[in-house]
């Protein structure tokens, strides 16, 4: 059943320069990239997986590309007439059939997990519905995230949907114990699965004026690595994956990362499949589309991860730092910084950073985020601007800490009004924690502050004087001053909003009267906070 070839059939969801939704094949997406604004699926996980697939194809087609070749490509402004892309796709054409019996795309032919009787009848059907490929769909236990279907359902999907789901699963599958079965004459034992490459940490890519520019900005020049092959080129990938269950292997380069056979999958029909463990790899910090950080120079880098209660922009310093010993940014940032220094990429450009992350708890998907941050190109090549950005985010974090402290004090005073008096009774810790959680002003504070952060990103470079290569005078640093003022204002508004929820009883009024709601520089500046606490401690402790 060799049908639906991904190179020529339309399946990639795109938005063209006129804002219209269109679908293209791999070939047309690349050859018409300058006519498209972006690849954009309803699921950000699919969007990530498609970007990584297209980038892997370009790495293989250009056998690099080298820095010189990259600049030649960039100047042309289009892939439309590039013989290397056309030649590569022609050579790999037979390996991009979604339902091929011998070499199905990103699948394992011959995979069979069923148990059979001696007469050949199926004793136990271990196939899965294709809905298992979708992280947002309910699982068999009934967990519901975004989709309210029953997890045991087996809806029928179109081939283009299956292709997108398949790629997403290879990038975002979680842990668990995979089914055993057989692959040809080889027995497969049930084995624990590890996270697929994109589960841990944010995935970041920069978006340019067109899809062509987007792909080029994230196609970081490199030396060609002959054995950095995707599954559709590598006949030994399945055997290597089985061996990796005992001895995990290391990726040889970005192509293997971007198109990893992290799960063995075989699509049976448009409703069912076999699904089990795939490639296991050594943990590292080398994914070109991720940012990493560590607490000090001696620690190992860890991927900057999405937390349920934390938007990605709060980690902008870790994601964008290009020279910090404790941060390791995505490779495209250093790439763009070099292009600015060489005059290839304009300092005045404002590419948009797309940041996608999936929050999980013991392998269960909690939520995803797709954030788009406008980033002035000049910011990426200026260490001082990045450091200032990190410092300003710390001001916001300090205000959040102060909000939590005041909320806790308010809860204590409300529950036991004499708790700050000498010998006063202290409230139960659990009761305080419960009330603090109910009143917590920080979610509203961070939500309201986000729009101000985007303004800060766009305008922070104006606080820098390029002529003197130094900061302008304090009164001329408009973006910095506005950000600090917005922190104080939004923190106060968030606290006042929370306070209103405790009512107007005499006890509430007395508690509120003892908690300050306005914010000053000392409440938001981490260094001033530390100095103030040290000073008060030297005088005999904190004042009540």
Secondary structure as UniProt FT lines:
FT   TURN            6..8
FT   STRAND          12..16
FT   TURN            17..18
FT   STRAND          21..24
FT   HELIX           26..31
FT   HELIX           33..35
FT   STRAND          36..39
FT   HELIX           44..62
FT   HELIX           67..76
FT   TURN            80..81
FT   HELIX           83..92
FT   HELIX           93..95
FT   TURN            98..99
FT   TURN            105..106
FT   TURN            109..110
FT   STRAND          111..112
FT   STRAND          115..116
FT   TURN            118..119
FT   STRAND          122..124
FT   STRAND          128..129
FT   HELIX           130..133
FT   TURN            135..136
FT   TURN            140..141
FT   TURN            151..152
FT   HELIX           159..172
FT   STRAND          176..177
FT   STRAND          181..183
FT   TURN            184..185
FT   STRAND          186..188
FT   STRAND          192..193
FT   TURN            197..199
FT   STRAND          203..207
FT   HELIX           211..218
FT   TURN            226..227
FT   TURN            231..233
FT   TURN            235..236
FT   HELIX           237..244
FT   TURN            245..246
FT   HELIX           254..258
FT   STRAND          263..267
FT   STRAND          272..277
FT   TURN            288..289
FT   STRAND          292..293
FT   TURN            297..298
FT   STRAND          302..303
FT   TURN            308..309
FT   HELIX           312..315
FT   HELIX           316..320
FT   TURN            325..326
FT   STRAND          327..328
FT   HELIX           331..341
FT   TURN            342..343
FT   TURN            347..348
FT   STRAND          352..361
FT   TURN            362..363
FT   STRAND          364..374
FT   HELIX           377..380
FT   HELIX           383..415
FT   TURN            417..420
FT   TURN            422..423
FT   HELIX           429..439
FT   HELIX           442..459
FT   HELIX           460..463
FT   STRAND          464..465
FT   TURN            466..469
FT   STRAND          470..471
FT   HELIX           474..476
FT   HELIX           478..500
FT   TURN            501..502
FT   HELIX           506..513
FT   HELIX           521..524
FT   HELIX           526..538
FT   TURN            539..540
//
